[in-house]
Amino acid sequence: MTGVDTIFEPSSVILIGSSRIREKVGLSSPQLFKSVIHNMKKFFKGNIYIRDVDKEGQNIEGLMKAPELAVVMLPPEKSIVEAEKFAKMGVKAFIMITGGYKDEQRRELFELKERYGVRILGPNTVMGVINTANGLNTTFERDVMPKRGNIAIISQSGGVGACLLDWACRYKIGISKFAFMGDKIDVDDIDLLRYLAKDKETRVICLYMEGVKNGRKFIEEARKIVAEKPILALKGGITQESAHRAKSHTASMAGSDEIFNAAFKKAGIIRVEDPEELMNAAIALSKQPPMFGDNIAIVSNVGGPAILAADAVARNSLKLARLSDETKRKIESLYPGMDATNPIDMIADARADRYEKVLDLVLADKNVDGVLVINMLKSCFFEPEDAKVIPRVAAKYPKKPVVDVAAGGEDFELVYGVIGESNIPVYNLPEKGVKALKILRAYGKILEKLGKSRKPKES
């Protein structure tokens, strides 16, 4: 195993740090070293070796076999010395956690890559990588490990990446791989995209990026991938001031926002505006099919939020589906007190049985491309357990996306607790649910453009 694969799938890892060195400004510290050791021992399924540069008697030549991956947590000068020792031994890849490298030191690090053929992630990755399949976890936030899933996240910033990691852990969002790129002296966005394109654990790829080295190649690689896996991008450095900061932050030119917009469009990458939208979109794409049409049906137990959802549909360039006369007739014959005009208000006493029958009829309608379900608890008879019918009915129509909105705070927590780990994305506001459908439609359009449309047959 060589190259980027080794960064995520090593059979053995050596952790290199110090029990004494503590920089005045910088990540190098005994605390970081101990915390990474703690996480690796707790989660990693392979072999772990520890190299404390301040302990005598640790003869690295005494290792029977060179570890495949080295995680280096020292100040720049000492990091380069240790990296060269282990590159000579046969280590295939390095994760350089700490930053603060001067230009000359960057060149020295790059020369190691050229001389020994090793791959280097970083420096200044801050937290390195996570692979939920084998437990590889080089972060220093103790005991933090997201749930195993199919969303991969690549972040050029440790801080933004940490925010997304926290989000994933808080809401039990399934993650396949996490990579903090840092300064990209060697391994960059393109390398990681190529790796994730082949990764069977990954279904959706998320990027936080501030700049890219080779824009043309980035577009070429992304265009190949999006035919099989959607790519989402959150771009930092869109103003002149923030772009200047981004350049100094990760030693990568941020570039014009207009250029990035054009590049994303050409590559088939879906752009989002903030970290929450990135995670909400990733959840939708990881759980539901792309949408091959603009027509949305809204099924709700309350009128006001359904109207807000209808407004959001129009704002997001989607359309309210015109239900067929047959669908409307069937619904109104089952429930004479209801008006089956979209958005459908099933009235506040709707429970599981009514949701099941109405949702089934709506999804079967040939005029409907996707459905937004709203279920409120307060001021309604709906109980959290009633939500179980939604994934059950949606499973009968695997080519039409369904998202759920449990509007509010406590109501959202209760419904999410019941179906949050199902194949149905759950959001706490109608606008967020509609934006999720917009993302699914955006990916549907990308596939249509690539000739990959899988629009369901009319029923």
N, C-alpha and C positions, 0 to 999 in steps of 0.2 A: 504494500500500500504506500503510495507516494502522493505528494502534492497536497491540495486542499483537503482531500479526504482524511488525511492524517490529523488535521486540526480538529475534526469532529468525531473521527472514529478510530482513535488510537487504542491499541491493546495495552499500552503502558505509558505512564506519564511521570515525569520528574518535576517536582515543584521546587523552584530555586528562589530563596529569599534570605532574610537575615533576622535573627532574634535580637539584634542590637541596633542596627541602623534606623534612625528616625530622622527624616528630612524636615527642616523647618517649613518648607513649602514643597509639597510633592506627596505622592502616594506611598513611597517606600516607608514601611514601618513594620515592627513586629506584629502589630494588631492585624494588618492586612494579611501578612504571611500566615499567621495562625488561623485566620478566618477561612482563607482559601483551603488550607489543609483540612480544616473541619468539614467544609462542604464536600471536598473530594472524597474524604474517608466515608462520609455518610452516604453519598449518592453514587459514586463511580463504581462500575462493575469490573473494571480492569485492574491492572497492577499499578501501585503508586510508590514512588520513591521520593524521598525528601532530602534536599541539599541545603543545609544551613551554612552559609559561607563563614559564619563566626564560630562554628564548632570544629574543634580539631579532631583529627582521626577519621574524617569523612573522605576517604580516598575514592574519588570518582572512577579511577582506573580499575578499581576493584569490582565494579559492576560486571556481571557475567555477560550481559548484553545491553547495548545502548537502548534506552527508552525511545519510543517513536516520537513522542511530543514532549517539549519542555515549556513550562510556564515560568517566566522570569519576572521577579518582583523586586528589582533592585534599582538604585539610581543609574542613570545612563552609562557612565564610565564602567561601573562594575557589571552592568547588564551585558555590555559588549564583550567584556573579558570572559564572562561565564558562557555566553552564547558561542563564542569561538571554541572554547574547550569542548562543549558538547556537540558542536557541529563536526569537529574532528573525530569525535567518538562514533558518529553515525546517526545522531538525532536527525529526524527528517523535517520537523516543523517546530516553529517557536511561536508562542503567544507572549508578546511583550506588553505587560500590564501597565507599567509606569510610563510617564511622559517626561517633558522637560529637555528633549534632545536638541542640541544645537545642530546647525547645518553640517558641520564636519562629522559629528557623531552619526547623523543620519547616513552620510556617505559611507562611513565605516560599517554600519549595520547592513547597508545594501551590498557592500563588497563581500560580506560574509555569505549572503544569499548567492552571489555570482560565483564565489570561489568554491562553495561546498554544495551548491544545488539545493539548499534548504528553502522552505517556504516560511515567510514571516508575516504574522498578523499583528499590526501595530506599527510603531509603538503607540503608547497612550490609548490602548484599548479600554483601559479602566476596569472592565469586568470580563473581558475575553469572550468565552463562548459557553453555551448550554446546549446539550443534546439530551432530550428527555428519554430517548430510546435506550441509551447506555449509561445515563446518569452523570455524564461529564458536566461538571459545573465549576467554572473557575471564578465565579463571582465571590465577593467578600462580604455579601449580606448573608449572615448566617441563617441556615435552614430554609432559605428561599429557593423553592423549586416549583415551576409551573406544572400544571397537569399535562400529561402526554396527549398530543393531538396532532393536527395537520396544518397549523399556521406557522410559517417561518418569518422571523423578524431580523432584518439587518439594519443596524443603526450606526451612523457615522459619529453620533454623539453618545457619550456615556450617560449623560443626564437624561436625554430624551429616551434612550434605551431603558434606563432605570424606571422611568415613568411608565413605559409600556409593559415592562416586566411586572411592576406593581399592579397594574390594571389586570394583567393576565392572571396573577395569583389571587387577587381579590375576587374576581368573578369566575374563577375556575375555567378560564379559556384555554382550550387545548393547543399547546405549542409543540412543534416538532424540533426546530432549531432556533437558537438565538445567537447573533454575532454582533459584537461591538467592534467596529472596524478601526476606530482611532485614526491615525495619520496616514494609513494606506501606503506605507513605504514599499510594500510588495503586494500582498493580497488585497484586492480591491473589489468594488461592486461587481465587476464583470466575472471575476474568479468565483465569487460566492453565488452569483446567479447561475453560472454553469454547473456548479455543484448541486444547488437546490433543484435545478431542472431535472437532474437524474435521481434525486432523493425520493424514494418511495414513500417516505413518511410525510412529505410535504405536498399540500394541495393548493395553498395560497401563499404568495410571497409578499411581504410588506417591507418597504424601504423608508428609512428616514435618511435623507441625504442633503448635504450642503454644497457639494461640488462633485465633479466627475473628471477623471484624467483624459479618457479617450471617448469623447461623445459619440463618434461614429460607430465604434465597436460596441459600445453600450447599447445603442439603438438596435444594431444587428442581432445581438444576443437576446435582447428582450423580445424582439419580434418573433424569434424562433420559439421562445418559451410560452408566450401568451396564448398560443393555439391550444396548449394543454393545461396551463396553470395561469390564473390571473395574477397580475402584478399591480400592487397599490403603491403609490409614492406620496410621501409628505416631504415637501421641500422647504428647507430653512435657508435664510439669506435672500429673501425676495426684494428687500429694499437695499438701497446703496449702503446705508449705515450697517445693516445686519450682514450684508454680503462681505463687507470689510472685516467684520468681527469673525465671520465664518472662516475667512481665509487664515486669520491668525489662530483660530481655534483648532483647526484640523489640518493645516498646511495644504489645503486644497482649494483651488479657485472656485468660487461660487458661481460666477457667470450671470448673464442676463436672465431674468425671469421669463421674458418672452421667448428666449431661445429654448429654455427648459420646457415651456409649455408646448412649443412646436415639436420638440424631441419626444416628449411623452406621448403626444398624439400620434406621431409617426411610428413609435415603438409599440403602441397599443397598451400603454401603461395608464391606469386610472389614477388621476390625481385627487387627493383629499386635502382638506384645509387645516386640520388640527389632529392631535393624538386621539381624541375620543372618536372622531369620524373615521380615523384609520382603523381602530379596533372594531367599531361597529360594522364597517364595511367588510373587514376580514371575516368576522363572524358570519355575516350573511353569505359571503362567497364560499366559506368552508362548509356550510350546512345546507345550502339551497342551490338549485340549478340556476343557470343564467335565464334571463327572461327574454323571450323572442317576440316582443310586442309591447305596446305602450298602455294597454287597457287594464286598469286596476279596479277591483271590486273591494268594497269596505264592508265588513260584517262586524257589527258592534251591538253592545247591550245598553249603550247610552247615545243620546243624540248629539250633544255639544261636541265631545271629542271626535265624533264621526265627521261633523261639519268641518272642524279644524283639519282633520286628515284630508278631507276633500279639497280644502284650500291649499294644503301642502302639495297635493297631487298636481294641481295646476301650476303652482310656483316652481315645481321641479320638472316641468316640461313633460309630464305624463298625462294620461287621460282617464276620466272615470268611465269604466266599461258600461255599455248599454246592455243590460241583461236581456236575454231573449224573452219573448212573451211566454214561452213554455216554462221557463225557469220561474218567472214571476208568478205564473198561475199555480204552479206546484207549491211554491212557498206560501202563497196567500190562502190556498186551500187547506194546507196543514195548520196555518195559524191565521184565522180570519181577522184578527185584530191588527195585523201587521201590514204595512205598506212596503212591498218588496222592491221599491225604487232604490237604486244605488246612490248614496251609501245606505245600506240596510240597517235600520234601527230595530233590533229584535225585542226591544223593551227591557226594562230593568229587572224583570223576573226571569229572564232567560237563564237556564241552567245547562248542564252538559248535553242533555238530549236535544234541545233546540239548537245549540251550537253545532252539534254533529250533523243534524239533518240539513240545516241551512247551508253550512259550509260545504257539505257534499254536493248539494245541488248547484251552488255557485261555481265550484271548481269544475264541475262537469260541463258548464256552459262554454260553448265554443267562442263566445265573445270576450271571455275573461283570460288574460295572460298572467295575472298575479293577484294575490289576495292579501289585504291587510286586515288582521283580526284584532279587535279591541275588546278587552274584558276588564271592566272595573269591578272592584269588590265593594267599596264604600258606596252607599246609596243604592246598592243592587243586591240581588239574591245570589249572585255568582259566588261560588266557593273555590279556593285554590285548586282543590282536587278535580274540579270540573275541567280544568285546562288540559287534562290528559287526553281528552278527545281530539284536540287540535293536531298533535303529531300523528295520531292514529288515522284521522281522515286524510291529512296531507300526504301520508305515505301511499295512498291509493292513486295519487296524481303526481308522480315523481318528476314530471317535466314542467310543472307549474309552481313557481315559488310562493311560499306562504311565510309571512312574518307576523309576529304577535306584539301587541302593545298593551302593557298593563300600566296604565297612566298613573303617575304619582310616585311616591316614595315607598311607603310601607306596602301598598298594593303590589308594586313591582317586585319587591323582595319576596313576597309570599308566592306570587305566581312563578317567579324565577326559580324559587326553591323546588317547585314541582316539575317544571319542564325546561329549566335552564340548561340541562345537560342533554336534552333531546336534540333532534335535528331542526327544531324550530328556533330561530333567533328571537329573543325577547328584548324589547326596548321600553323605556319609561315615558316616552312622549310620542304622540302621533307623528310629528315632524321627523323624528329619528327613524321611525319605521318606514316612512315614505322614502327617506334618503337611502335606506338600505335597499328598497326596491329599485330606486334609481341606479344604484351601483350595479345591481343584478342586470338591469336593462343595458347599462353601459357595456358590461362584459358581453351580453348577448349581441350587441351591435358590433363589437370587436370580432367576435366569432363569425358573424354574418359576413363581415368584410373579408375575412380570411377564408370564406367558403366552408366554415365549420358549423353552420346553423343546424341545430337539432330541434326545430320548432315542432311541438306536438301536433299530431294529426287532429283534425277537427272531429269532435264527438257529436 
